Amino acid sequence: MRDLRASDADRERVAAVLGEAVADGRLTMEEHSERTTRAYAARTLGELTGLTGDLIPEEAQPILVDDRPVSVFFGRTRRDGRWVVPVKLPLLALFGTVELDLREAVLQRRHIVVVAMVLGGRIRLLVPEGVRVDVTGRTILSTRDLRARPASEGPTIEVAGTMIFGSVRVRAPKLSLRTRVRNRLGRGR
């Protein structure tokens, strides 16, 4: 995951955090200059993640490269922003809610598997336009509410594993009123 190529937007996110750190006095001008130079020279996400690790908490990092399982017990947890989604993401929800916002995430492959163990919990997925979500796991007294707009050649998120008394809810970003009207008028012809 750390070897994935960084984009210009990734480098800008890191530079913005470094700019805030020098303004707050958490970095000296020399440290800021050195880290900013390294940020703009970075080729991979792994090179970028080490530049801000000591400045802000993990959940506020501009880029999160984290392949640890997502788990929650009687609560709520969320992964969002710019993060790298591993090819297989273990997920555990015991009477809690796991929210995965994939709208800005970097998908390592076109087929991602979320291996879920859910007991009385919920999985909430926010997916970008064109992503398909398939629930292939074993479900016992569980519900599915899948409202994504997949593209024929788009990536697929597969939710595998076991869900008992759980739910999966998938949402794509809302379309603007103009797009909805255009889609309806186009279908009427």
N, C-alpha and C positions, 0 to 999 in steps of 0.2 A: 504494500500500500504506500509506503513511504517513497517508492520509486516512481510513482505516477508523476507525470509532467505538471508543473505549475503553470497557471495562466497569468496573464497580465493583471486580471482582476484579483487573483490570489495575492500577488505581490503588492498590489495597492492596499488591500485589506491589512496586511502586515505593516506596511509603511504608515498607515493611519494610526495603528496602535502605538507604533514607535514614536510618532509625532505627539500623541497625547502623553506618552510617558516622559518625553523631554520637557513638555510644557508643565507637567506636574512636578518636575524635579526628581523623578524616579530614575532617569538616565542623565548622564552628563552629555555635553555636546559631542565629546569625543566618542563616547559609547554609541550615541545616536548615529553619528556619521558612519561609524564602523558597521553597525547592524543594518543601517539602511543600504549601505553599499552591498552588503551580503544579501539582503532581501532582493534587490534588483538584479543581482547576479545569479540568484537561485534558479536551478533548472527543475528541481523536484519539490513536491509537497513536504517531504521529510526535511529538506534543507530549510524550509520556511518555518516549520513548527517549533524548532529549537530557539528561534529568535525572540519569541514573546512569552515563553514558558514561565519566566520568573517575574513577569510584569502584571499579569491578570489571572484570575482563577480559570481553571480548566474549562468550565462551562461557558466562559466568555471569550475563549480563544478564537481568533479569526478563522483558523483552519483546525479542525479536529481530526486527527488520524488515530482512531481508536478501534481496535478489533475485539475489545472485551465484550462479554455478553451484556445485554441490556436486561436488567432485572428490577422488579419492584415487589414489595411486600406491603399490602395494606396502604397504598399511597399512590403517588403519581410520579412518573419520570418522563423526561422529554429530551430528544435529540433533534436539534434543528440547526439552521445556519449552514455554513459551508463545512461539510464533513464528508469523509470518505467511507462509503458503505462497503464492508467486506463482501466477498462472494457468498459466504455463509455467515449469517448473523444469528447467533443464539439469543433467544428471548424468553424470559421467564416472568410471568405475571400471576402472582397469587393474591387474589382479591384486590387488585390494583389496576391502574391504567398505564399503558406504555404508549406514548405518542412519538411517532417517527415522522418528521417533516423532511421529505425528500426533494422539495422544490429547488433547493440550492445545492443539494448533495451531489457528490461525484460518485457515479455508479462504476465500479471496477469492470463489470462485464454487462453484457446485454441481458443476462439471466441471473438474478439475485435470489437466493433462497433464505427466507426468514424461518429458522427452525424454532417454532414456538411451543412452549409448554404453558398453557393457560388454565388456571383453576379459579373460576369465579372472577375472572379479570377481563380487561378489555384491551384491544389493540386498535389504535387510531393511526391511520396512514394518510398523510397529505402528499399526493403525488403530482408531478408536473403533467402538463398536457401530453398525451401520446403514450403514457406508461400504462401497461396492462397489469392487472393484479389478479392472480389465480389463487384460490384457497383450495389446496389439495390435501391438507392434513385431515386427520380423523376428528370429527366434531360430535360431541354428545351434548344435546340440549343447549346448543349454541346458535347464535344468530350471525348473519352476514348482511352487510349493507354496503354494496360495492357500487360507488358512483364515480367511476373514472371514465375518461374518454380516450381509450387506447387507439393507437395508430397501428396499421397493419404491420409495419416494420419496426415498431417501437420496442423499447426494452420491456422485460417482464419481471415482476416481483412475485415470487411464489411464496405463499404462506403455508409451510408444511408443519408437521408435528401433531400435537394433540391439544384440543380445546374441550374442556368440560365446564359447562355453565358459563361460557364466555361469549365474547362478541368481537367481531372484526368490522370496523367501519373504515371505508376508503372514500376520500374526497379529492377531486381535482379542483384547481382554482376556478372560481366562478367566471363565467363568460360575461363580457360586457353586454349591455342592452343592445347595442348596435350589432354585435356578433350574433346574439340570439335571434334578433329580427331577421338578419340576413340569412341565417340558417333556415328559419321557418319559411321565408319567402322562396328560397332556393328549392326546398322540398315540395312546395306547392305546385311547381311547374312540371 
